[in-house]
Amino acid sequence: MRRLDRLEVAILKQLQKDCEISLADLAERVGSTPTPCWRRIDRMTREGIIRRKVALLDPAKLGLSVQVYVMIKIDADGRLNLDQVSEQLCRMDEVVECHMLMGSFDFLLRVMVVDMEEYLQFLREKLNKVPYLSEVSSIVSLKQVKSVTEVPLM
């Protein structure tokens, strides 16, 4: 991991707010000129610091009003096949995040669905067919209080 300089941090903060900002406006906001800004963005992209630029969608406006956090324990055989389990979990469209954990549970999923009926269908037809699962525990989010995409930069 390399250290970011002041200009790189300023650029990243602006891009996290709006990745469609013009290079001229970006340079002005960070107190630089377009060429150094472009060079920094290009280098940080090549280095993988900037992974990609995306559009952030509003799940509720798309009818995805239910978010469920699913904690999964896998059995002893599953621990020998973590990559296989991970791949199967990540292939499910409803799974928008998948974390491998250390502690009481092995995986934490964030699942987005239209309603609880669709979640039950997801459980029955997809999740319960993943091998090596020994326990599945679901927590339904009542209301999202905070959600950011920005990575904290010092």
C-alpha positions as CSV (number, residue, x, y, z in Angstrom):
1,M,0.0,0.0,0.0
2,R,1.4,3.3,-1.0
3,R,0.7,6.6,0.7
4,L,-1.6,9.0,-1.1
5,D,-0.5,12.6,-1.3
6,R,-2.7,15.6,-0.5
7,L,-3.8,16.1,-4.1
8,E,-4.7,12.5,-4.6
9,V,-6.8,12.5,-1.4
10,A,-8.6,15.6,-2.5
11,I,-9.3,14.2,-6.0
12,L,-10.6,10.9,-4.5
13,K,-12.9,12.8,-2.1
14,Q,-14.4,14.7,-5.1
15,L,-14.7,11.7,-7.3
16,Q,-16.5,9.7,-4.6
17,K,-19.1,12.5,-4.5
18,D,-19.5,12.8,-8.3
19,C,-17.4,10.7,-10.7
20,E,-18.9,12.6,-13.7
21,I,-17.4,15.9,-12.7
22,S,-15.5,17.5,-15.5
23,L,-11.7,17.5,-15.3
24,A,-11.7,21.3,-15.3
25,D,-14.2,21.5,-12.4
26,L,-12.3,18.8,-10.5
27,A,-9.0,20.6,-10.9
28,E,-10.6,23.9,-9.7
29,R,-12.1,22.2,-6.6
30,V,-8.9,20.6,-5.5
31,G,-6.7,23.6,-6.3
32,S,-4.8,22.2,-9.2
33,T,-4.8,22.2,-13.0
34,P,-6.4,19.5,-15.3
35,T,-3.1,17.8,-16.4
36,P,-1.9,16.8,-12.9
37,C,-5.4,15.8,-12.0
38,W,-5.7,13.5,-15.0
39,R,-2.3,12.0,-14.4
40,R,-3.2,11.2,-10.8
41,I,-6.5,9.7,-11.8
42,D,-4.9,7.6,-14.5
43,R,-2.2,6.4,-12.1
44,M,-4.7,5.6,-9.3
45,T,-6.8,3.7,-11.9
46,R,-3.9,1.7,-13.1
47,E,-2.9,0.9,-9.5
48,G,-6.4,-0.3,-8.7
49,I,-7.1,2.4,-6.1
50,I,-10.0,3.5,-8.4
51,R,-11.7,0.2,-9.3
52,R,-14.5,1.5,-11.4
53,K,-17.1,4.2,-11.9
54,V,-20.7,3.2,-11.4
55,A,-24.3,4.6,-11.2
56,L,-25.8,4.3,-7.7
57,L,-29.5,3.3,-7.9
58,D,-32.3,3.8,-5.4
59,P,-33.4,0.2,-4.5
60,A,-36.8,1.4,-3.1
61,K,-37.6,3.2,-6.4
62,L,-36.9,-0.1,-8.2
63,G,-39.3,-2.0,-5.8
64,L,-36.5,-3.6,-3.8
65,S,-37.9,-2.5,-0.4
66,V,-36.6,-5.4,1.7
67,Q,-33.0,-5.8,2.9
68,V,-32.1,-8.9,4.8
69,Y,-28.8,-9.6,6.5
70,V,-28.2,-13.4,6.4
71,M,-25.6,-15.0,8.7
72,I,-24.4,-18.4,7.6
73,K,-22.5,-21.2,9.4
74,I,-21.0,-23.9,7.3
75,D,-20.1,-27.4,8.4
76,A,-16.7,-28.9,8.7
77,D,-16.7,-30.2,5.1
78,G,-17.6,-26.7,4.0
79,R,-14.5,-25.2,5.7
80,L,-12.5,-27.3,3.3
81,N,-14.5,-25.9,0.4
82,L,-14.7,-22.2,1.2
83,D,-14.0,-21.1,-2.3
84,Q,-16.9,-23.3,-3.7
85,V,-19.3,-22.0,-1.1
86,S,-18.3,-18.3,-1.7
87,E,-18.7,-18.7,-5.5
88,Q,-22.2,-20.1,-5.1
89,L,-23.3,-17.4,-2.8
90,C,-21.8,-14.6,-5.0
91,R,-23.6,-15.9,-8.1
92,M,-27.0,-15.2,-6.6
93,D,-28.5,-11.9,-8.0
94,E,-30.2,-11.1,-4.7
95,V,-26.9,-11.1,-2.8
96,V,-25.5,-7.6,-3.1
97,E,-22.7,-8.2,-0.5
98,C,-21.0,-11.3,0.7
99,H,-18.4,-11.2,3.5
100,M,-16.4,-14.1,4.9
101,L,-16.2,-13.8,8.6
102,M,-14.1,-14.7,11.6
103,G,-16.2,-15.6,14.6
104,S,-19.5,-17.4,15.3
105,F,-20.6,-17.2,11.7
106,D,-18.7,-17.9,8.5
107,F,-20.5,-15.6,6.0
108,L,-22.6,-12.5,6.2
109,L,-24.8,-11.7,3.2
110,R,-26.8,-8.6,2.4
111,V,-29.8,-9.6,0.3
112,M,-32.2,-7.3,-1.5
113,V,-35.7,-8.4,-2.5
114,V,-39.1,-7.0,-3.3
115,D,-40.9,-8.5,-0.3
116,M,-40.8,-11.2,2.3
117,E,-42.5,-13.7,-0.1
118,E,-39.6,-13.2,-2.5
119,Y,-37.1,-13.7,0.4
120,L,-38.8,-17.0,1.3
121,Q,-38.5,-18.1,-2.3
122,F,-34.9,-17.1,-2.3
123,L,-34.3,-19.2,0.9
124,R,-36.1,-22.2,-0.5
125,E,-35.0,-22.2,-4.1
126,K,-31.4,-20.9,-3.9
127,L,-29.8,-20.5,-0.5
128,N,-31.0,-23.8,1.0
129,K,-29.5,-25.6,-2.0
130,V,-25.9,-24.4,-1.3
131,P,-24.0,-27.4,0.1
132,Y,-22.4,-27.4,3.5
133,L,-24.7,-24.9,5.2
134,S,-25.4,-25.9,8.8
135,E,-27.2,-22.8,10.0
136,V,-28.8,-19.8,8.4
137,S,-30.0,-16.8,10.5
138,S,-31.8,-13.8,9.0
139,I,-32.2,-10.3,10.2
140,V,-34.6,-8.0,8.4
141,S,-33.7,-4.3,8.2
142,L,-36.7,-2.2,9.2
143,K,-35.2,1.1,7.9
144,Q,-31.9,2.1,6.5
145,V,-30.6,4.9,8.7
146,K,-27.3,5.5,6.9
147,S,-25.7,4.2,3.7
148,V,-22.7,5.7,2.1
149,T,-20.4,4.6,-0.7
150,E,-17.5,6.8,0.2
151,V,-14.4,5.3,1.6
152,P,-13.2,7.4,4.6
153,L,-10.0,9.2,3.5
154,M,-7.9,11.1,6.0
